[in-house]
C-alpha cells in the first residue's frame, strides 16, 4: 500500500523517504495541496511498470494475430485465404458436402 506525503514533507524528509523506498520497497504518493502529483517508487518497480506498458502496447500471441487481421487489405485477405485453401487441398467443407 502506498503512503501519502506532501511536497513540504518530501522536502524535509527526502533522505529518509529515499532510504525507506530503497531498503523496504515502500511507495509514496506525493501530494500538492491534497492532490496526487507524483510517485516515489524504487527503480525495480519503475522497470516493472515499463515492462508492463511495453507488453500492453505490443500484444503477443492471439491478440497480436487479431490486431494483424485489421491491417490486411481485402486483396491481401483473399490471397491469404486462397493460399490456405490451396495448402489444404481445396475447400474441404464443400468437398465433403458440409457447407
N, C-alpha and C positions, 0 to 999 in steps of 0.2 A: 504494500500500500504506500502511495506517495504521501509525503508530508508537505504541508504548505509553509512557505516562508515569504515574508515581504521583501521588497527590494532594499528597504532600510536594514532589516535584519541580515540580509545577504551581505551587504557592505560591511557590517560589523563583524560577522561570524564566518566570512568566506573561507578562511583557512580550516576551521573546524568542520564546516559543511563539506568541503572537498575531501577531508580525511574520512568523514563518515561515508561518503559516496565511494571512495576508493577502497576502503577497508571492509565496509559492511555491505556494499552494494545498495545503499539507500537511494531513494529517488526523491527529488524535491520539485514541487511546482512553485515557481517564483511568481508572486502576485504583485501587481502595482495597483494601489487603491482598491484592493479586494478582487481584482480581475486577473485571471491567469494570463501570464505574459510569456513565460518560457519554462523550460525544464532543465534541471541539473541531474544528469544521469552519468553512469560510468561509460567508458569508451566501449566496453564489451556490449552493453545494452544498445548503444548507438549503432554498433556494427550489426547486431541482430536486426534492428529496425531497418537498416539499409538493405540487408539481405531480403527481408520480408517484402519491402517495397519493390525490389527488383523482381522477385518471384511473382508478385501480384501483377506487375506490369508486363511480364513476359511469361504468359501461361505455358504450361507444359502438357504433354500427353494429349488426351482427348480435347481439352479446352483449346489447345493450340490448333488442332485439326478443325474444330468447329469454327474458329476465327478465320482459318485459311479458306474455308468454303466461301465466305463472304467476299473475299478478294478475287475470286475467279470470275472471269467474264463468261458469258453464255457459251461462246465458241470453245473456250478452254474447257468448260464443264462437259460439253458434248464430246470433245475429243478424249477427255479423261474417261468418261463413261464408255465410249466406244472401245477404248483400249482395254478396259476391264472386261467388257463382254468378249472381246477377241481372245483374251487370255483364258477365259473360262469356256471357250468353245461356242460362243454364241449365246443367245438368250435361253438359259436353262429352263426357266419357268415356262416359257412358251413351248419349248420342245417337249416338255412333259405334260402340257395341257393344263397347267395350273393358273394361267393368267386369264 
